[in-house]
Each structure stands twice: as structure tokens, then as C-alpha cells.
Amino acid sequence: MPDLVRRKLLLILLIGAATVPAFAQRLAVIAPQKAEQITEFHNAVRTGLSEALRVLDPSLAEAAFKSIEVENPFNLTTHDGRRVSSVVGCDSFLLIRSAVQRREVLSKPAHFEAYAVIFLIDGRSGRLIDFALEHYDAPSPSEAQAKLIGSAPKVISRLRSAVSGHRPAPPRDPGFEEVPPADSPLAKGLRTPVPYRRIRPEYTDAASFYGVRATVDIEVDIDVDGRIARTSIERWAGFGLEESVEKAVRAMNWRPAERNGKPLPMRVLLRYNFTKIEKDETY
């Protein structure tokens, strides 16, 4: 092959390689609540993400997701997240819920709100990478939907950045002992870490507005001085509840674990349940 032809062919291949997106990341977009969803918004998000990621067939992904039969698809544990990824066959996945609803509040006339809540989960760890809440008000359902659909490019850009910028969490430090079963020999003479002052995490305004009922689990490593060395959210809920739990846990002063009077580093799992008790003013 002449050198000139060879150089032209190489140039064409290099240009082609630069314009073809990398499909290493397999992403599933799943809408567990079909009755509510705004299909145009979901399709726009899925199409936009497919320009940079390998988006799996939605019908196959959702069928695989349903086979797992999780109790609350928007309040998964990291174990559930890893199971979803394994069954669906993806590196990460989106869970989307969207709807239009009529709102009546004292501060403004009756109107319609179109909203979407979006959870981006890392399939390898099952952890929440990003959470987005988009909501728009308008006098009519169609106008509200149009505003939400128009936000799709912004949402796509955010999600693409979150996927590309995500870095795995550092591994657990093996120097922190986990709480043993009560009947274990390791439980003899053991006193687990306890806070000197308990702080209740805030039930955020966003969670209250949407009537979120969820559980957040946080894993906490507490060293021999009662300092928090690491935290990890093991069950997520969105709406700022993970950040609320993290803030409360870190604000507590902790008495370290002891075995036979000697301090030791220990890993504990804390659980916080959130629910809206007061009456909603939006009816």
C-alpha cells in the first residue's frame, strides 16, 4: 500500500475514533412506577444519555428489575443496588419517578406541578452517586409538563458529569471491628460505641413537601478516641436525607467501644426512619 494512501487511511481511522462515544459504561434507565411517568421526559433523558453511554434496552432492563421484587425501589440498600446491577447487567442505573399533580397552597393560587425525582446508582457498590429533583409549576398540566421536558438537557448534562466524575469509595479499614452477635464469644466484655448526646436528623423540607417515607442506614467507623474516621451510606433515600443523617452523626460526641475496659476501634450501623406525621397543607 502506498505511503500516501496509508497515511490517509490512518487519518480517517483516527478521526472516526475521536467521534465515536466510549461505550464502556452500561447504563439502565428504569421507571418503576409506569402509571405516573411523563414518558416524553424519560425518553428525552434516555436519548440524551445514549450519546455518551451505552444505554440498555428499557423494556428488558425494567423486566429484569421487576424480577427482583424490592419493597421500595426508591429506598434501596447498597446490597439491593448491587443485586439490581447484577440482574440487569449494567455498570450504573437510573431510577426515575415523574408525575403531574394539582397543588393548592395558601401562598399562591391553585396550580399544577410537574416533577421528576432521579436517582443515579453505582452498580458495583450499590451506592447513590447523585440525586436530582426537578419541579415546575404552571396554570395547566400541559404547561407544567412542557417545562419539565424542557429541563431534560440540563438533567442529562448533570448525569453525564456525575457518571464520568464518579470515583469508587475507599475500601473499609480492616482495623475497625464490627459489632459481633450477642451470643458470640467476642461479645463478652464488649461495650459498643454510644453518643454522649443524641441528635435527631432533620426531616428536610423537600422530603416533607413530597411526603417521603424512607429509611437511611449509615455505617460509621469510630476510633479509640471516639472520633469518626469514616462514614458510608448503606441505604439511601434522596431529598437531602443522607446529608441530614451525616450531619447529625458527625455532630454527636461519641464514647468509643471498649472490650474489658480497653478502648478499641469499632464499626457500627445506625438506622434512621423518616416519615411525615403532620397534616399536609397542600390539599
Secondary structure, 3 states (H helix, E strand, C coil): CCHHHHHHHHHHHHHHHHHCCCCCCEEEEECCCCCCCCHHHHHHHHHHHCCCCEECCHHHHHHHHHHHCCCCCCCCEHHHHHHHHHHHCCCEEEEEEEEEEEEEECCEEEEEEEEEEEEEEECCCCCEEEEEEEEEEECCHHHHHHHHHHCHHHHHHHHHHHHHHCCCCCCCCCCCEECCCCCCHHHCCEECCEECCCCCCCCCHHHHHCCCCEEEEEEEEECCCCCEEEEEEEECCCCCHHHHHHHHHHHCCEECEEECCEEECEEEEEEEEECCCCCCCCC
